[in-house]
Amino acid sequence: MQQRNIRNDRDPIYGIVERQRLNAIFKELFRKSIHICSSFVPLFLKLAYWPVIGLLVLALIAYTVSEILRSKNIEIPVISSITEVAARKRDENHFVLGPVTLVCGILLAALLLPLDCARVGIFALAFGDGLASLMGKLFGKITIPGAHGKTAAGSLTCFFAVFISTFCCCGCTVTSLLIALCAMFIEVLPLADFDNLIIPPAIGLLFMTIGG
């Protein structure tokens, strides 16, 4: 066993694969840290609703322009660098859509729903979807059929993260369970980056309907 481990350490192919795996984990950690930081948006909205909405719209426009220019090999300092660091392999040499759907999902929830309900939806995106992908990358061994590589570990992480965040908002176990189950179901669907767009308004609307 020890000889096998030494041989693996010296095998250049093994080293390349391991570096690629660590790079993928780093990118996922960086991307999901952005997701988790979106959990601060409800607090900022409570303090200054319209200025924060305006800043989110400006950020969306600035990012979109930056990505269009990047596709033409014109890089915008800071924004293009962050995008390149965070981009997954499937996003390389393409418009990285994730930040657009992330901001649009938050804006939809904030503009269409009461703030308390929007908060639950934004938390579901920040913690549920944010942690699900990261835990799936780190610990996911069992993949879910038809879910495009999503794992049982990631989905369970989503469930518990949304349950805890919702319970902290409303203090109701039944409501939190229903919200967590719905968020887990959406997260499992093979929606690519569009789960960012769907989760905040859908979960916020469900919360408003059953427990808001």
MDAnalysis code that builds the backbone (N, CA, C; Angstrom):
import MDAnalysis as mda
import numpy as np

u = mda.Universe.empty(636, n_residues=212, atom_resindex=np.repeat(np.arange(212), 3), trajectory=True)
u.add_TopologyAttr("name", ["N", "CA", "C"] * 212)
u.add_TopologyAttr("resid", np.arange(1, 213))
u.add_TopologyAttr("resname", ["MET", "GLN", "GLN", "ARG", "ASN", "ILE", "ARG", "ASN", "ASP", "ARG", "ASP", "PRO", "ILE", "TYR", "GLY", "ILE", "VAL", "GLU", "ARG", "GLN", "ARG", "LEU", "ASN", "ALA", "ILE", "PHE", "LYS", "GLU", "LEU", "PHE", "ARG", "LYS", "SER", "ILE", "HIS", "ILE", "CYS", "SER", "SER", "PHE", "VAL", "PRO", "LEU", "PHE", "LEU", "LYS", "LEU", "ALA", "TYR", "TRP", "PRO", "VAL", "ILE", "GLY", "LEU", "LEU", "VAL", "LEU", "ALA", "LEU", "ILE", "ALA", "TYR", "THR", "VAL", "SER", "GLU", "ILE", "LEU", "ARG", "SER", "LYS", "ASN", "ILE", "GLU", "ILE", "PRO", "VAL", "ILE", "SER", "SER", "ILE", "THR", "GLU", "VAL", "ALA", "ALA", "ARG", "LYS", "ARG", "ASP", "GLU", "ASN", "HIS", "PHE", "VAL", "LEU", "GLY", "PRO", "VAL", "THR", "LEU", "VAL", "CYS", "GLY", "ILE", "LEU", "LEU", "ALA", "ALA", "LEU", "LEU", "LEU", "PRO", "LEU", "ASP", "CYS", "ALA", "ARG", "VAL", "GLY", "ILE", "PHE", "ALA", "LEU", "ALA", "PHE", "GLY", "ASP", "GLY", "LEU", "ALA", "SER", "LEU", "MET", "GLY", "LYS", "LEU", "PHE", "GLY", "LYS", "ILE", "THR", "ILE", "PRO", "GLY", "ALA", "HIS", "GLY", "LYS", "THR", "ALA", "ALA", "GLY", "SER", "LEU", "THR", "CYS", "PHE", "PHE", "ALA", "VAL", "PHE", "ILE", "SER", "THR", "PHE", "CYS", "CYS", "CYS", "GLY", "CYS", "THR", "VAL", "THR", "SER", "LEU", "LEU", "ILE", "ALA", "LEU", "CYS", "ALA", "MET", "PHE", "ILE", "GLU", "VAL", "LEU", "PRO", "LEU", "ALA", "ASP", "PHE", "ASP", "ASN", "LEU", "ILE", "ILE", "PRO", "PRO", "ALA", "ILE", "GLY", "LEU", "LEU", "PHE", "MET", "THR", "ILE", "GLY", "GLY"])
u.atoms.positions = np.array([
    [0.832, -1.205, 0.000],
    [0.000, 0.000, 0.000],
    [0.864, 1.253, 0.000],
    [1.936, 1.227, 0.823],
    [2.811, 2.388, 0.888],
    [3.516, 2.606, -0.433],
    [3.967, 1.457, -1.090],
    [4.623, 1.589, -2.385],
    [3.671, 2.170, -3.426],
    [2.384, 1.772, -3.355],
    [1.397, 2.283, -4.302],
    [1.215, 3.781, -4.129],
    [1.151, 4.249, -2.868],
    [0.993, 5.680, -2.621],
    [2.188, 6.464, -3.116],
    [3.413, 5.889, -2.907],
    [4.622, 6.573, -3.372],
    [4.622, 6.650, -4.889],
    [4.194, 5.553, -5.534],
    [4.146, 5.534, -6.986],
    [3.149, 6.559, -7.515],
    [1.980, 6.670, -6.834],
    [0.983, 7.660, -7.244],
    [1.509, 9.071, -7.124],
    [2.260, 9.331, -6.017],
    [2.809, 10.669, -5.801],
    [3.790, 11.042, -6.900],
    [4.507, 10.021, -7.451],
    [5.517, 10.302, -8.462],
    [4.960, 10.223, -9.882],
    [3.764, 9.737, -10.032],
    [3.144, 9.601, -11.344],
    [2.709, 10.975, -11.842],
    [3.262, 11.447, -12.967],
    [2.903, 12.796, -13.452],
    [1.430, 12.934, -13.800],
    [0.826, 11.849, -14.331],
    [-0.604, 11.915, -14.666],
    [-1.430, 12.076, -13.401],
    [-1.071, 11.327, -12.363],
    [-1.770, 11.456, -11.075],
    [-1.642, 12.881, -10.542],
    [-0.437, 13.461, -10.677],
    [-0.220, 14.827, -10.199],
    [-1.068, 15.837, -10.956],
    [-1.197, 15.655, -12.282],
    [-2.012, 16.566, -13.092],
    [-3.475, 16.471, -12.690],
    [-3.967, 15.235, -12.542],
    [-5.366, 15.035, -12.161],
    [-5.641, 15.638, -10.795],
    [-4.707, 15.450, -9.865],
    [-4.895, 15.984, -8.513],
    [-4.911, 17.508, -8.526],
    [-4.047, 18.119, -9.329],
    [-4.029, 19.582, -9.432],
    [-5.331, 20.093, -10.039],
    [-5.835, 19.379, -11.038],
    [-7.111, 19.776, -11.640],
    [-8.247, 19.681, -10.640],
    [-8.226, 18.634, -9.806],
    [-9.267, 18.472, -8.787],
    [-9.204, 19.591, -7.756],
    [-7.987, 19.913, -7.305],
    [-7.828, 20.988, -6.322],
    [-8.215, 22.340, -6.916],
    [-7.898, 22.543, -8.199],
    [-8.275, 23.789, -8.863],
    [-9.786, 23.915, -8.967],
    [-10.461, 22.798, -9.269],
    [-11.926, 22.810, -9.352],
    [-12.549, 23.110, -7.998],
    [-11.966, 22.550, -6.928],
    [-12.472, 22.810, -5.581],
    [-12.265, 24.273, -5.210],
    [-11.098, 24.827, -5.564],
    [-10.835, 26.239, -5.268],
    [-11.823, 27.139, -5.990],
    [-12.078, 26.848, -7.269],
    [-13.037, 27.648, -8.023],
    [-14.426, 27.566, -7.407],
    [-14.822, 26.353, -6.985],
    [-16.143, 26.181, -6.393],
    [-16.232, 26.934, -5.068],
    [-15.158, 26.871, -4.275],
    [-15.128, 27.594, -3.006],
    [-15.242, 29.095, -3.236],
    [-14.535, 29.600, -4.231],
    [-14.586, 31.030, -4.544],
    [-15.975, 31.431, -5.024],
    [-16.544, 30.626, -5.942],
    [-17.870, 30.930, -6.475],
    [-18.928, 30.926, -5.369],
    [-18.886, 29.910, -4.533],
    [-19.923, 29.777, -3.518],
    [-19.745, 30.767, -2.371],
    [-18.531, 31.279, -2.189],
    [-18.362, 32.349, -1.211],
    [-19.111, 33.596, -1.660],
    [-19.204, 33.812, -2.993],
    [-19.988, 34.919, -3.526],
    [-21.472, 34.672, -3.256],
    [-21.908, 33.418, -3.477],
    [-23.285, 33.052, -3.157],
    [-23.610, 33.369, -1.703],
    [-22.745, 32.913, -0.813],
    [-23.012, 33.061, 0.621],
    [-23.016, 34.536, 1.027],
    [-22.165, 35.332, 0.392],
    [-22.146, 36.771, 0.689],
    [-23.458, 37.451, 0.321],
    [-24.226, 36.852, -0.605],
    [-25.516, 37.441, -0.961],
    [-26.506, 37.396, 0.195],
    [-26.185, 36.629, 1.244],
    [-27.069, 36.579, 2.421],
    [-27.123, 37.915, 3.156],
    [-26.166, 38.799, 2.862],
    [-26.178, 40.123, 3.498],
    [-27.145, 41.088, 2.801],
    [-27.586, 40.727, 1.590],
    [-28.437, 41.637, 0.822],
    [-29.729, 41.999, 1.563],
    [-30.451, 41.039, 2.191],
    [-31.674, 41.426, 2.917],
    [-31.429, 42.471, 4.008],
    [-30.292, 42.368, 4.688],
    [-29.972, 43.362, 5.713],
    [-29.793, 44.737, 5.080],
    [-29.057, 44.788, 3.977],
    [-28.840, 46.061, 3.299],
    [-30.149, 46.622, 2.743],
    [-31.008, 45.729, 2.247],
    [-32.309, 46.177, 1.743],
    [-33.150, 46.785, 2.868],
    [-33.059, 46.213, 4.030],
    [-33.811, 46.746, 5.168],
    [-33.315, 48.128, 5.569],
    [-32.016, 48.333, 5.427],
    [-31.426, 49.618, 5.821],
    [-31.652, 50.697, 4.762],
    [-31.559, 50.321, 3.494],
    [-31.694, 51.320, 2.409],
    [-32.176, 50.610, 1.162],
    [-33.487, 50.416, 1.063],
    [-34.058, 49.548, 0.035],
    [-33.714, 49.999, -1.383],
    [-34.151, 51.198, -1.773],
    [-33.966, 51.612, -3.157],
    [-32.502, 51.842, -3.541],
    [-31.677, 52.432, -2.675],
    [-30.251, 52.522, -3.033],
    [-29.613, 51.159, -3.289],
    [-29.977, 50.149, -2.500],
    [-29.415, 48.816, -2.701],
    [-29.929, 48.210, -4.013],
    [-31.221, 48.396, -4.295],
    [-31.766, 47.936, -5.584],
    [-30.998, 48.587, -6.734],
    [-30.773, 49.891, -6.623],
    [-30.024, 50.605, -7.655],
    [-28.611, 50.068, -7.822],
    [-27.947, 49.784, -6.712],
    [-26.587, 49.246, -6.772],
    [-26.560, 47.862, -7.407],
    [-27.560, 47.040, -7.110],
    [-27.634, 45.713, -7.714],
    [-27.825, 45.819, -9.234],
    [-28.681, 46.731, -9.667],
    [-28.893, 46.933, -11.106],
    [-27.610, 47.427, -11.775],
    [-26.928, 48.375, -11.129],
    [-25.666, 48.878, -11.684],
    [-24.617, 47.774, -11.765],
    [-24.548, 46.938, -10.722],
    [-23.602, 45.823, -10.729],
    [-23.922, 44.852, -11.863],
    [-25.203, 44.611, -12.081],
    [-25.626, 43.721, -13.163],
    [-25.218, 44.278, -14.521],
    [-25.449, 45.567, -14.717],
    [-25.083, 46.203, -15.996],
    [-23.567, 46.174, -16.196],
    [-22.828, 46.528, -15.144],
    [-21.369, 46.567, -15.244],
    [-20.803, 45.188, -15.559],
    [-21.352, 44.168, -14.910],
    [-20.861, 42.813, -15.161],
    [-21.187, 42.365, -16.582],
    [-22.395, 42.653, -17.042],
    [-22.803, 42.249, -18.384],
    [-21.919, 42.906, -19.440],
    [-21.675, 44.198, -19.285],
    [-20.792, 44.906, -20.216],
    [-19.389, 44.304, -20.178],
    [-18.908, 44.004, -18.964],
    [-17.575, 43.417, -18.814],
    [-17.467, 42.081, -19.534],
    [-18.509, 41.240, -19.412],
    [-18.483, 39.929, -20.065],
    [-18.545, 40.058, -21.584],
    [-19.334, 41.005, -22.080],
    [-19.394, 41.229, -23.526],
    [-18.027, 41.669, -24.049],
    [-17.385, 42.580, -23.324],
    [-16.055, 43.040, -23.728],
    [-15.029, 41.914, -23.605],
    [-15.156, 41.092, -22.569],
    [-14.208, 39.977, -22.385],
    [-14.307, 38.990, -23.540],
    [-15.530, 38.798, -24.049],
    [-15.704, 37.896, -25.197],
    [-15.022, 38.439, -26.446],
    [-14.731, 39.765, -26.445],
    [-14.026, 40.398, -27.562],
    [-12.560, 40.640, -27.209],
    [-12.097, 39.919, -26.163],
    [-10.700, 40.004, -25.702],
    [-10.339, 41.382, -25.158],
    [-11.340, 42.092, -24.636],
    [-11.104, 43.369, -23.953],
    [-11.442, 43.160, -22.483],
    [-10.432, 43.192, -21.642],
    [-10.651, 42.875, -20.234],
    [-10.817, 44.141, -19.396],
    [-11.756, 44.073, -18.465],
    [-11.980, 45.157, -17.510],
    [-11.254, 44.792, -16.215],
    [-10.381, 45.662, -15.714],
    [-9.656, 45.333, -14.486],
    [-10.598, 44.915, -13.362],
    [-10.158, 43.996, -12.558],
    [-10.855, 43.457, -11.396],
    [-12.022, 42.548, -11.809],
    [-13.012, 43.089, -12.541],
    [-14.194, 42.297, -12.875],
    [-13.822, 41.086, -13.725],
    [-13.049, 41.292, -14.785],
    [-12.663, 40.182, -15.656],
    [-11.795, 39.180, -14.910],
    [-10.925, 39.677, -14.038],
    [-10.056, 38.777, -13.271],
    [-10.870, 37.895, -12.341],
    [-11.856, 38.491, -11.650],
    [-12.707, 37.712, -10.748],
    [-13.499, 36.673, -11.536],
    [-14.005, 37.063, -12.699],
    [-14.768, 36.129, -13.527],
    [-13.916, 34.947, -13.951],
    [-12.686, 35.196, -14.360],
    [-11.807, 34.122, -14.809],
    [-11.468, 33.170, -13.664],
    [-11.273, 33.721, -12.474],
    [-10.972, 32.870, -11.320],
    [-12.164, 31.994, -10.974],
    [-13.362, 32.558, -11.055],
    [-14.571, 31.851, -10.622],
    [-15.166, 30.943, -11.695],
    [-14.799, 31.141, -12.947],
    [-15.453, 30.406, -14.047],
    [-15.161, 28.914, -13.966],
    [-16.212, 28.107, -14.135],
    [-16.062, 26.658, -14.202],
    [-15.585, 26.261, -15.592],
    [-15.177, 24.999, -15.716],
    [-14.641, 24.530, -16.999],
    [-15.662, 24.695, -18.114],
    [-16.958, 24.423, -17.799],
    [-17.994, 24.537, -18.831],
    [-18.209, 25.982, -19.270],
    [-17.751, 26.950, -18.435],
    [-17.947, 28.373, -18.752],
    [-16.781, 28.989, -19.503],
    [-15.680, 28.228, -19.634],
    [-14.494, 28.801, -20.250],
    [-14.787, 29.219, -21.695],
    [-14.334, 30.415, -22.037],
    [-14.525, 30.989, -23.378],
    [-15.999, 31.226, -23.709],
    [-16.836, 31.336, -22.679],
    [-18.248, 31.647, -22.865],
    [-18.646, 32.780, -21.920],
    [-19.785, 33.375, -22.214],
    [-20.371, 34.346, -21.289],
    [-20.729, 33.607, -20.006],
    [-20.176, 34.055, -18.875],
    [-20.440, 33.395, -17.590],
    [-21.756, 33.933, -17.049],
    [-22.786, 33.100, -17.096],
    [-24.145, 33.542, -16.821],
    [-24.495, 33.568, -15.339],
    [-23.755, 32.813, -14.519],
    [-24.112, 32.666, -13.114],
    [-24.357, 33.964, -12.354],
    [-23.448, 34.940, -12.416],
    [-23.677, 36.185, -11.686],
    [-24.917, 36.947, -12.154],
    [-25.242, 36.839, -13.443],
    [-26.437, 37.517, -13.968],
    [-27.698, 36.910, -13.360],
    [-27.799, 35.580, -13.390],
    [-28.988, 34.932, -12.826],
    [-29.041, 35.103, -11.306],
    [-27.878, 35.163, -10.662],
    [-27.835, 35.382, -9.212],
    [-28.456, 36.729, -8.852],
    [-27.999, 37.790, -9.498],
    [-28.508, 39.130, -9.204],
    [-29.971, 39.258, -9.631],
    [-30.326, 38.699, -10.789],
    [-31.718, 38.786, -11.254],
    [-32.666, 38.057, -10.309],
    [-32.240, 36.906, -9.787],
    [-33.072, 36.178, -8.835],
    [-33.300, 36.972, -7.564],
    [-32.248, 37.603, -7.071],
    [-32.366, 38.434, -5.867],
    [-33.272, 39.632, -6.135],
    [-33.092, 40.268, -7.296],
    [-33.922, 41.424, -7.637],
    [-35.391, 41.039, -7.763],
    [-35.683, 39.910, -8.385],
    [-37.067, 39.465, -8.523],
    [-37.715, 39.269, -7.157],
    [-36.997, 38.595, -6.269],
    [-37.544, 38.365, -4.934],
    [-37.746, 39.683, -4.193],
    [-36.769, 40.574, -4.283],
    [-36.838, 41.839, -3.541],
    [-37.943, 42.755, -4.066],
    [-38.157, 42.747, -5.388],
    [-39.135, 43.660, -5.984],
    [-40.565, 43.117, -5.935],
    [-40.724, 41.803, -5.960],
    [-42.057, 41.212, -6.056],
    [-42.645, 40.766, -4.714],
    [-41.807, 40.597, -3.708],
    [-42.267, 40.006, -2.454],
    [-42.004, 40.937, -1.278],
    [-42.778, 40.777, -0.203],
    [-42.435, 41.484, 1.039],
    [-41.025, 41.107, 1.474],
    [-40.348, 42.020, 2.131],
    [-38.936, 41.816, 2.446],
    [-38.702, 40.572, 3.304],
    [-39.596, 40.289, 4.259],
    [-39.430, 39.110, 5.103],
    [-39.490, 37.825, 4.284],
    [-40.348, 37.813, 3.264],
    [-40.465, 36.632, 2.403],
    [-39.280, 36.559, 1.431],
    [-38.881, 37.708, 0.887],
    [-37.718, 37.742, 0.004],
    [-36.467, 37.262, 0.742],
    [-36.372, 37.600, 2.022],
    [-35.210, 37.194, 2.821],
    [-35.086, 35.669, 2.853],
    [-36.196, 34.975, 3.050],
    [-36.172, 33.506, 3.088],
    [-35.691, 32.943, 1.750],
    [-36.194, 33.517, 0.644],
    [-35.767, 33.065, -0.672],
    [-34.296, 33.333, -0.944],
    [-33.830, 34.501, -0.550],
    [-32.416, 34.849, -0.759],
    [-31.518, 33.980, 0.109],
    [-31.939, 33.712, 1.339],
    [-31.171, 32.812, 2.204],
    [-31.103, 31.397, 1.611],
    [-32.207, 30.944, 1.016],
    [-32.213, 29.614, 0.395],
    [-31.185, 29.535, -0.720],
    [-31.067, 30.618, -1.485],
    [-30.062, 30.665, -2.549],
    [-28.656, 30.749, -1.960],
    [-28.477, 31.637, -0.996],
    [-27.149, 31.882, -0.435],
    [-26.599, 30.648, 0.274],
    [-27.388, 30.075, 1.161],
    [-26.898, 28.966, 1.981],
    [-27.200, 27.603, 1.360],
    [-28.433, 27.415, 0.878],
    [-28.807, 26.118, 0.339],
    [-28.063, 25.781, -0.935],
    [-28.264, 26.593, -1.966],
    [-27.589, 26.349, -3.236],
    [-26.090, 26.565, -3.109],
    [-25.707, 27.559, -2.314],
    [-24.280, 27.863, -2.158],
    [-23.492, 26.719, -1.555],
    [-24.010, 26.141, -0.468],
    [-23.291, 25.066, 0.214],
    [-23.469, 23.717, -0.470],
    [-24.593, 23.515, -1.165],
    [-24.866, 22.220, -1.802],
    [-23.772, 21.856, -2.810],
    [-23.452, 22.790, -3.682],
    [-22.461, 22.513, -4.712],
    [-21.081, 22.275, -4.103],
    [-20.744, 23.058, -3.095],
    [-19.433, 22.918, -2.457],
    [-19.308, 21.572, -1.758],
    [-20.304, 21.181, -0.979],
    [-20.260, 19.900, -0.281],
    [-20.321, 18.737, -1.271],
    [-21.045, 18.927, -2.360],
    [-21.074, 17.897, -3.390],
    [-19.702, 17.670, -3.995],
    [-18.965, 18.767, -4.241],
    [-17.619, 18.655, -4.785],
    [-16.674, 17.964, -3.804],
    [-16.809, 18.305, -2.528],
    [-15.879, 17.797, -1.520],
    [-16.195, 16.371, -1.092],
    [-17.471, 16.073, -0.899],
    [-17.841, 14.804, -0.274],
    [-18.806, 13.961, -1.110],
    [-19.251, 14.473, -2.248],
    [-20.255, 13.749, -3.022],
    [-19.710, 12.491, -3.669],
    [-20.256, 11.360, -3.308],
    [-19.878, 10.073, -3.897],
    [-21.030, 9.458, -4.681],
    [-22.254, 9.678, -4.193],
    [-23.431, 9.085, -4.824],
    [-24.113, 10.153, -5.675],
    [-24.151, 9.940, -6.966],
    [-24.810, 10.898, -7.853],
    [-26.292, 10.560, -7.999],
    [-27.099, 11.570, -8.266],
    [-28.546, 11.410, -8.410],
    [-28.859, 11.221, -9.895],
    [-29.519, 10.126, -10.275],
    [-29.816, 9.885, -11.689],
    [-30.623, 11.027, -12.310],
    [-30.206, 11.441, -13.497],
    [-30.924, 12.472, -14.231],
    [-30.694, 13.883, -13.735],
    [-29.765, 14.058, -12.781],
    [-29.528, 15.386, -12.198],
    [-28.238, 16.023, -12.692],
    [-27.671, 15.481, -13.773],
    [-26.459, 16.051, -14.383],
    [-25.303, 16.143, -13.389],
    [-25.064, 15.049, -12.660],
    [-23.902, 14.983, -11.785],
    [-24.102, 15.490, -10.373],
    [-25.283, 15.974, -10.037],
    [-25.524, 16.438, -8.678],
    [-25.567, 15.239, -7.727],
    [-25.156, 15.465, -6.495],
    [-24.945, 14.366, -5.560],
    [-25.925, 14.387, -4.403],
    [-26.059, 13.226, -3.771],
    [-26.907, 13.119, -2.591],
    [-26.372, 13.987, -1.465],
    [-25.049, 14.042, -1.324],
    [-24.449, 14.866, -0.268],
    [-24.797, 16.337, -0.462],
    [-24.731, 16.811, -1.705],
    [-25.066, 18.201, -1.991],
    [-26.521, 18.509, -1.721],
    [-27.404, 17.606, -2.121],
    [-28.839, 17.835, -1.923],
    [-29.217, 17.814, -0.447],
    [-28.624, 16.907, 0.314],
    [-28.895, 16.869, 1.756],
    [-28.362, 18.125, 2.441],
    [-27.209, 18.595, 1.971],
    [-26.666, 19.848, 2.515],
    [-27.614, 21.001, 2.239],
    [-28.151, 21.051, 1.025],
    [-29.131, 22.087, 0.666],
    [-30.334, 22.019, 1.602],
    [-30.858, 20.821, 1.815],
    [-32.030, 20.658, 2.663],
    [-31.774, 21.209, 4.069],
    [-30.692, 20.778, 4.690],
    [-30.437, 21.188, 6.074],
    [-30.083, 22.672, 6.169],
    [-29.356, 23.196, 5.177],
    [-29.005, 24.620, 5.205],
    [-30.256, 25.490, 5.075],
    [-31.164, 25.110, 4.185],
    [-32.394, 25.896, 4.005],
    [-33.315, 25.729, 5.214],
    [-33.374, 24.523, 5.752],
    [-34.197, 24.310, 6.948],
    [-33.731, 25.212, 8.087],
    [-32.436, 25.253, 8.338],
    [-31.898, 26.059, 9.441],
    [-32.111, 27.545, 9.195],
    [-31.819, 27.995, 7.964],
    [-31.957, 29.433, 7.677],
    [-33.419, 29.865, 7.740],
    [-34.330, 29.015, 7.277],
    [-35.755, 29.360, 7.329],
    [-36.267, 29.338, 8.764],
    [-35.832, 28.359, 9.524],
    [-36.256, 28.282, 10.925],
    [-35.774, 29.509, 11.701],
    [-34.590, 29.984, 11.377],
    [-34.079, 31.197, 12.034],
    [-34.939, 32.413, 11.687],
    [-35.600, 32.378, 10.519],
    [-36.443, 33.499, 10.106],
    [-37.847, 33.440, 10.698],
    [-38.408, 32.212, 10.807],
    [-39.819, 32.112, 11.205],
    [-40.067, 31.325, 12.492],
    [-39.133, 30.471, 12.896],
    [-39.292, 29.702, 14.121],
    [-40.315, 28.580, 14.032],
    [-40.766, 28.234, 12.814],
    [-41.778, 27.187, 12.635],
    [-41.144, 25.974, 11.966],
    [-41.197, 24.824, 12.645],
    [-40.559, 23.617, 12.131],
    [-41.229, 23.113, 10.860],
    [-42.555, 23.061, 10.838],
    [-43.281, 22.529, 9.677],
    [-43.022, 23.391, 8.441],
    [-43.149, 24.693, 8.612],
    [-42.887, 25.595, 7.481],
    [-41.459, 25.441, 6.977],
    [-40.532, 25.354, 7.895],
    [-39.120, 25.219, 7.521],
    [-38.869, 23.918, 6.770],
    [-39.518, 22.836, 7.188],
    [-39.377, 21.555, 6.501],
    [-39.912, 21.631, 5.073],
    [-41.072, 22.229, 4.900],
    [-41.670, 22.343, 3.573],
    [-40.809, 23.210, 2.652],
    [-40.325, 24.319, 3.183],
    [-39.462, 25.206, 2.399],
    [-38.175, 24.481, 2.003],
    [-37.594, 23.743, 2.951],
    [-36.345, 23.030, 2.681],
    [-36.542, 21.941, 1.630],
    [-37.662, 21.220, 1.708],
    [-37.947, 20.180, 0.717],
    [-38.108, 20.777, -0.677],
    [-38.814, 21.888, -0.772],
    [-39.021, 22.538, -2.063],
    [-37.691, 23.050, -2.624],
    [-36.871, 23.667, -1.781],
    [-35.567, 24.172, -2.228],
    [-34.674, 23.031, -2.700],
    [-34.690, 21.912, -1.981],
    [-33.889, 20.755, -2.381],
    [-34.347, 20.224, -3.726],
    [-35.671, 20.190, -3.939],
    [-36.204, 19.709, -5.214],
    [-35.739, 20.602, -6.363],
    [-35.809, 21.923, -6.190],
    [-35.367, 22.845, -7.244],
    [-33.873, 22.696, -7.495],
    [-33.109, 22.539, -6.401],
    [-31.656, 22.423, -6.527],
    [-31.255, 21.171, -7.290],
    [-32.032, 20.098, -7.145],
    [-31.714, 18.834, -7.823],
    [-31.977, 18.921, -9.325],
    [-32.927, 19.740, -9.733],
    [-33.275, 19.837, -11.148],
    [-32.066, 20.300, -11.976],
    [-31.875, 19.734, -13.163],
    [-30.732, 20.117, -14.007],
    [-30.969, 21.456, -14.703],
    [-30.916, 22.525, -13.917],
    [-31.243, 23.856, -14.435],
    [-30.009, 24.693, -14.765],
    [-28.818, 24.106, -14.585],
    [-27.568, 24.854, -14.766],
    [-27.582, 26.100, -13.868],
    [-27.319, 27.282, -14.452],
    [-27.273, 28.504, -13.633],
    [-28.647, 29.108, -13.369],
    [-29.692, 28.556, -13.956],
    [-31.007, 29.169, -13.827],
    [-31.671, 28.872, -12.485],
    [-31.072, 27.969, -11.685],
    [-31.601, 27.799, -10.330],
    [-31.407, 29.068, -9.513],
    [-30.363, 29.849, -9.837],
    [-30.162, 31.144, -9.172],
    [-31.349, 32.076, -9.398],
    [-31.917, 31.979, -10.583],
    [-33.029, 32.848, -10.963],
    [-34.344, 32.391, -10.330],
    [-34.497, 31.090, -10.163],
    [-35.771, 30.526, -9.715],
    [-35.889, 30.465, -8.197],
    [-34.819, 30.090, -7.517],
    [-34.917, 29.808, -6.076],
    [-35.400, 31.004, -5.245],
    [-34.813, 32.202, -5.355],
    [-35.264, 33.288, -4.462],
    [-36.742, 33.645, -4.594],
    [-37.268, 33.909, -5.810],
    [-38.698, 34.253, -5.877],
    [-39.614, 33.067, -5.581],
    [-39.242, 31.853, -6.022],
    [-40.102, 30.692, -5.808],
    [-40.186, 30.325, -4.329],
    [-39.059, 30.303, -3.659],
    [-39.047, 29.958, -2.237],
    [-39.681, 31.081, -1.415],
    [-39.400, 32.323, -1.784],
    [-40.034, 33.448, -1.074],
    [-41.541, 33.449, -1.234],
    [-42.022, 33.127, -2.441],
    [-43.464, 33.061, -2.683],
    [-44.105, 31.916, -1.900],
    [-43.437, 30.771, -1.867],
    [-43.956, 29.645, -1.094],
    [-44.033, 30.002, 0.383],
    [-43.002, 30.674, 0.885],
    [-42.999, 31.078, 2.297],
    [-44.157, 32.043, 2.575],
    [-44.385, 32.971, 1.664],
    [-45.478, 33.926, 1.834],
    [-46.825, 33.206, 1.847],
    [-46.931, 32.131, 1.048],
    [-48.182, 31.399, 0.932],
    [-48.483, 30.553, 2.165],
    [-47.450, 29.876, 2.695],
    [-47.719, 28.918, 3.771],
    [-47.334, 29.410, 5.151],
    [-46.487, 30.439, 5.212],
    [-46.054, 30.811, 6.552],
    [-45.650, 32.246, 6.745],
    [-45.783, 33.064, 5.690],
    [-45.316, 34.436, 5.776],
    [-46.208, 35.323, 6.612],
])
